[in-house]
Amino acid sequence: MPETDLIPRLSLAERDRRYQLVREKMAAEGLDMLLLPANTSRWEQTMADSRYLTGIGGFATEVLTIFPAEGPVTAYVFNRADWWTRVQDWVEDVRDGRNRWAENAVTRLRELGFENGRLGISGLSGLIRTPDGIVPHTTVERLRQAFPDAELVNATSLMQEVRAIKSAEEITFMERSMEIIETMIETMIDSAREGVSERELYAVMAHVMLRSGGELPTLFFLGSGPGATQSSFVPTNRVIRRGDRIVNEIEAKYGGYAAQAVSPMLLGEPETTFRELTDISCACFNAILGVMKPGVTFGALFDTYMKTVETLGGGKYRWSHPMMHARGLGDDGPALMGDADVERFQKIRLASGMVFILKPRIRMAEGKDHASIGDTVVVTDDGARRLGSRKLELITVPS
């Protein structure tokens, strides 16, 4: 029997729900097979589809999934297939692939008797953060050569649509993620002092994340400085000083699911401009959250954002991207991160079970200073609610 208490996992009922939903969509599109690629870029955000249907992933585990319209699912991992077979109970056919992903796919498809059907490949193009796709050209060419009579189609939108609506079990994992994040924020408040380096602060926050059940890699940024506006990708040896801002994007994955918080902080006396920027961001957050409910369009949310800034900004402050983006296992849509997203998604309507990182950014009308505050929110039948429980405000601590 699998040792299913070693890592976080979802139920077999959740697996069966997903399999049924995906196969219904495959039937509607006339797909005989799905290929979900092994790709761990962007902090594993592009590994979401394979993990969604296998439960395998985390700590940079690569997994290629062959998902037939009926019958058993096959997962190829780089190696240690025996270990993955032992610690999860979703997929029985787990194989060592040794990173020969095209060869693995051809082998399994031939075993299944696939020759001239329709093969859907998720990740060919159209992902939110990787629009050019995540599947190597050589893999596609190998598949075309092996199955010249088959039709290869892009199944990215199929998987995006399925993953957009989170189940109760998925939301429970995201709530656990947010609990870990708020423990990290408490650690930041307790540890950020004059003389502590960014790297040291990052280390104690990462430690509590892992100790609390989080996993790596995860999108976790912080930066510091007297006028810092954005967190950096890399924690540095810079020593934190009195008067510094500490800006961040804090994620913690639990079973692959990542909530996020933006929790800015000031070390020392409150800085008027940064406080005003953050306060308006918080007001925008609450205004947008207040109108989020099933059926509301993204365009309406963006209008609320702009109107709130116009009302409170007095011409001194203006809205600025990003506003919000979906989150779950990875590269989820839709998003409002820039003008192109507003045009692309403005007519899309919210639905119960969608989960977003809401973090409206506010900037100076004159100058480059800007700030944001944010949290993870879930759309419910009755509206929307935060997953976080901390007070949403600029954190100030004595130096």
C-alpha positions in Angstrom: 0.0 0.0 0.0 1.2 3.6 -0.7 2.7 5.4 2.3 0.2 8.3 1.8 0.9 10.1 5.0 4.4 11.3 3.9 3.4 14.3 1.7 0.3 16.4 1.4 -2.2 14.7 -0.9 -5.8 15.1 -2.2 -8.4 12.4 -2.1 -9.2 9.7 -4.7 -12.6 11.3 -5.0 -10.9 14.5 -6.1 -8.8 12.6 -8.6 -12.0 11.0 -10.0 -13.7 14.3 -10.3 -10.9 15.7 -12.3 -10.6 12.7 -14.5 -14.3 12.8 -15.4 -14.2 16.6 -16.1 -11.1 16.4 -18.3 -12.4 13.4 -20.2 -15.7 15.1 -20.8 -13.8 18.0 -22.4 -11.6 15.7 -24.4 -14.7 14.0 -25.8 -16.2 17.4 -26.7 -13.0 18.3 -28.6 -12.6 14.8 -30.1 -9.3 14.1 -28.4 -8.0 10.6 -28.0 -5.0 11.4 -25.8 -3.6 14.2 -23.7 0.1 14.9 -23.3 1.0 17.0 -20.4 4.7 18.1 -20.5 7.5 18.0 -18.0 8.6 21.5 -17.5 9.6 23.1 -14.1 10.3 26.7 -15.2 8.9 29.7 -13.4 9.1 28.1 -9.9 7.3 25.0 -11.2 4.3 27.1 -12.3 4.5 25.4 -15.7 4.3 21.9 -14.1 0.7 22.5 -13.1 -1.1 20.4 -15.7 0.8 17.2 -15.0 0.6 17.7 -11.3 -3.1 18.3 -11.6 -3.8 14.9 -13.1 -1.1 12.8 -11.2 -0.6 14.4 -7.8 3.1 14.1 -8.4 5.4 17.1 -8.0 7.2 19.5 -5.8 10.9 20.2 -5.2 11.5 20.4 -8.9 10.1 17.0 -9.7 9.6 16.7 -13.5 6.7 14.6 -14.6 5.4 13.9 -18.1 1.8 12.6 -18.2 0.1 10.5 -20.8 -3.7 10.8 -20.2 -5.9 8.6 -22.5 -9.6 9.2 -23.1 -10.1 6.0 -21.2 -7.9 3.6 -19.2 -4.9 4.0 -16.9 -2.8 7.2 -16.7 1.0 7.0 -17.1 3.4 9.3 -15.4 7.1 9.5 -16.3 9.5 11.1 -13.8 13.2 11.6 -14.2 13.9 8.8 -11.8 12.8 7.4 -8.4 9.6 6.1 -9.9 9.4 3.5 -7.1 9.4 6.3 -4.5 6.6 8.2 -6.2 4.6 5.0 -6.6 4.9 4.5 -2.9 3.9 7.9 -1.6 0.9 8.7 -3.8 -2.2 6.7 -4.7 -3.5 8.5 -7.8 -1.3 6.8 -10.5 -0.1 3.2 -10.5 1.9 3.4 -13.7 4.8 5.6 -12.7 8.0 5.1 -14.8 11.6 6.4 -14.8 11.9 8.5 -17.9 15.5 9.8 -17.6 14.4 13.1 -19.2 13.9 11.4 -22.6 10.5 13.0 -22.8 9.8 12.6 -26.5 11.0 9.0 -26.4 8.8 8.3 -23.4 5.7 9.8 -25.0 6.2 7.8 -28.3 6.8 4.6 -26.3 3.6 4.9 -24.2 1.4 6.1 -27.1 2.4 3.1 -29.2 1.7 0.8 -26.3 -1.8 2.3 -26.2 -2.3 1.6 -29.9 -2.4 5.3 -30.8 -1.6 5.8 -34.5 -4.0 8.2 -36.3 -6.2 9.9 -33.7 -6.1 13.4 -32.2 -3.4 14.1 -29.6 -3.9 17.2 -27.4 -0.7 18.7 -26.1 -1.0 21.2 -23.3 1.5 24.0 -23.3 2.1 24.3 -27.0 1.3 28.0 -26.7 -1.0 30.5 -24.9 -0.1 30.2 -21.3 -0.4 33.4 -19.3 3.2 33.7 -18.3 4.7 31.7 -21.1 2.7 32.6 -24.2 5.3 31.0 -26.6 4.8 27.6 -25.0 6.8 25.2 -22.9 7.1 22.2 -25.2 10.4 21.7 -27.1 10.2 21.9 -30.9 12.1 18.6 -31.1 9.5 16.9 -29.0 6.7 18.0 -31.3 8.8 16.9 -34.4 9.5 13.5 -32.9 5.8 13.0 -32.3 5.0 14.1 -35.9 7.5 11.7 -37.3 6.3 8.8 -35.1 2.6 9.4 -35.8 2.4 10.9 -39.3 -1.3 10.2 -39.6 -2.2 11.7 -36.2 -3.4 15.2 -35.6 -1.5 17.2 -33.0 -3.6 20.0 -31.4 -3.0 22.6 -28.7 -4.8 21.6 -25.5 -3.6 24.5 -23.4 -7.0 26.2 -23.1 -8.7 22.9 -22.2 -6.5 22.5 -19.1 -6.7 26.2 -18.3 -10.5 26.0 -18.2 -10.6 22.9 -16.1 -8.1 24.3 -13.5 -9.7 27.7 -13.3 -12.5 26.5 -11.0 -11.1 25.2 -7.7 -12.8 22.5 -5.7 -13.4 22.6 -2.0 -10.3 20.4 -1.5 -8.2 22.7 -3.6 -9.3 25.7 -1.7 -8.5 23.9 1.6 -4.9 23.5 0.4 -4.8 27.2 -0.6 -6.0 28.1 2.9 -3.2 26.0 4.4 -0.8 27.8 2.1 -2.1 31.2 3.4 -1.7 30.0 7.0 2.0 29.3 6.2 2.4 32.7 4.5 1.0 34.5 7.5 3.4 32.6 9.8 6.2 33.8 7.5 4.9 37.4 7.8 5.0 37.1 11.6 8.6 35.9 11.3 9.4 38.9 9.1 8.0 41.3 11.7 9.9 39.6 14.5 13.2 39.4 12.5 13.6 42.5 10.4 15.9 44.8 12.4 18.8 47.1 11.8 21.9 45.0 11.0 20.1 42.0 9.6 20.8 41.3 5.9 18.2 40.6 3.3 19.7 37.1 2.9 19.4 36.4 6.7 15.8 37.6 6.7 14.9 35.5 3.7 16.5 32.5 5.4 14.5 32.6 8.6 11.3 33.1 6.6 12.1 30.2 4.3 12.9 28.1 7.3 9.5 28.6 8.9 7.9 28.0 5.5 9.5 24.5 5.1 9.0 23.7 8.8 5.3 24.4 8.4 4.8 22.1 5.4 5.7 24.3 2.5 7.8 23.2 -0.5 10.4 24.5 -2.9 10.8 26.1 -5.4 8.3 28.8 -4.7 7.9 32.4 -5.8 9.2 34.3 -2.7 10.8 37.7 -3.2 11.8 40.5 -0.9 13.9 43.6 -1.2 14.8 46.6 1.0 15.9 50.1 0.8 14.9 53.7 1.8 12.9 54.1 -1.4 12.4 50.5 -2.5 9.3 49.9 -4.7 9.8 46.3 -5.9 11.1 43.1 -4.4 14.1 41.6 -6.0 14.4 38.1 -7.4 17.5 37.4 -5.4 18.0 38.2 -1.7 21.3 40.1 -1.3 23.9 40.8 1.4 22.5 44.3 1.9 22.1 45.1 5.6 18.7 46.5 6.6 18.8 50.0 8.1 16.5 52.4 9.9 14.1 54.1 7.5 14.1 51.2 5.0 11.1 49.9 3.2 10.8 46.1 3.0 8.8 45.1 0.0 7.8 41.6 -0.9 5.8 38.9 -2.7 5.4 36.0 -0.4 4.2 32.6 -1.6 4.2 29.2 0.1 3.2 26.1 -1.7 1.2 23.4 0.1 0.8 20.3 -2.0 1.7 22.4 -4.9 -1.0 25.1 -4.3 0.3 28.6 -3.8 -1.6 31.5 -2.2 0.3 34.8 -2.1 0.5 37.9 0.1 2.0 41.3 -0.5 2.8 42.7 2.9 4.9 45.9 2.8 6.8 47.0 5.9 8.6 50.1 7.2 11.5 50.0 9.7 11.3 53.1 11.8 9.0 56.1 11.6 6.1 56.0 9.1 7.0 57.4 5.7 4.1 59.6 4.5 4.2 59.0 0.8 4.6 55.2 1.1 1.8 55.0 3.7 -0.5 56.9 1.5 0.3 54.7 -1.5 -0.3 51.6 0.5 -3.5 52.9 2.1 -5.0 53.7 -1.3 -3.9 50.2 -2.5 -5.7 48.7 0.5 -8.8 50.8 -0.2 -8.8 49.5 -3.8 -8.4 46.0 -2.6 -11.5 46.3 -0.4 -13.5 48.0 -3.1 -12.7 45.4 -5.7 -13.3 42.5 -3.2 -16.7 44.1 -2.5 -17.9 43.7 -6.0 -16.4 40.3 -6.8 -19.1 37.8 -7.3 -20.2 35.2 -9.9 -21.2 36.8 -13.1 -19.2 40.1 -12.7 -16.8 40.8 -15.6 -13.1 41.5 -15.2 -13.8 44.8 -17.0 -16.2 45.8 -14.1 -13.5 45.0 -11.6 -11.0 47.1 -13.5 -13.5 50.0 -13.6 -13.9 49.8 -9.8 -10.1 49.9 -9.5 -9.8 53.0 -11.6 -12.7 54.8 -10.0 -11.5 54.2 -6.5 -8.0 55.6 -7.3 -9.6 58.6 -9.0 -11.8 59.3 -6.0 -9.0 58.9 -3.3 -6.0 59.9 -5.3 -6.9 63.5 -5.8 -4.8 63.7 -8.9 -1.7 62.9 -6.9 -1.9 59.1 -7.2 -2.9 56.9 -10.1 -3.6 53.2 -10.8 -0.9 51.0 -12.2 -0.6 47.4 -13.3 -0.7 44.7 -11.9 -4.1 44.4 -10.4 -4.8 40.7 -10.0 -4.0 37.3 -11.4 -5.3 33.8 -10.9 -3.4 31.3 -8.7 -3.6 27.6 -7.9 -1.1 25.0 -9.0 0.7 27.3 -11.4 0.2 29.3 -14.5 -3.5 29.9 -14.1 -5.6 32.4 -16.0 -7.1 34.8 -16.3 -5.1 37.8 -15.2 -5.1 41.6 -15.2 -1.4 42.3 -15.2 -1.2 44.8 -18.1 -3.1 46.6 -20.8 -3.1 43.6 -23.1 -4.7 41.5 -20.3 -7.4 44.1 -19.7 -8.3 43.9 -23.4 -8.1 40.1 -23.6 -10.0 39.2 -20.4 -12.4 42.2 -19.8 -15.5 40.3 -20.9 -14.7 37.1 -18.9 -17.1 36.6 -16.0 -16.1 35.5 -12.5 -17.4 32.1 -11.3 -17.6 30.5 -7.9 -14.4 28.7 -7.1 -12.0 31.0 -9.0 -9.0 32.1 -6.8 -7.0 35.2 -7.4 -4.1 37.2 -6.0 -5.5 40.7 -5.6 -2.8 43.3 -5.3 -3.7 46.6 -6.8 -0.7 48.8 -7.5 -0.8 52.6 -6.9 1.8 55.0 -8.4 2.6 58.7 -8.1 1.1 60.8 -10.9 4.5 62.5 -11.0 7.5 60.4 -10.4 8.2 56.7 -10.2 7.3 55.8 -6.6 4.6 53.1 -6.3 3.3 50.5 -3.8 0.8 47.7 -3.4 -0.7 45.5 -0.8 -2.5 42.2 -1.4 -3.9 38.9 -0.4 -5.4 35.8 -1.9 -9.2 35.8 -2.5 -11.7 33.2 -3.5 -15.0 33.8 -5.3 -18.0 32.1 -3.7 -21.6 31.9 -4.5 -22.2 34.8 -2.1 -19.4 37.1 -3.2 -15.7 36.8 -2.4 -13.6 36.4 0.7 -10.0 36.7 1.7 -8.0 33.6 2.6 -5.8 35.6 4.9 -6.8 36.7 8.4 -4.1 39.3 9.3 -5.0 43.0 9.3 -4.4 44.3 5.8 -2.2 47.4 6.4 1.3 48.8 6.1 3.4 47.2 8.8 5.6 49.5 10.8 8.1 48.3 13.4 10.6 50.3 15.5 14.2 50.0 14.3 
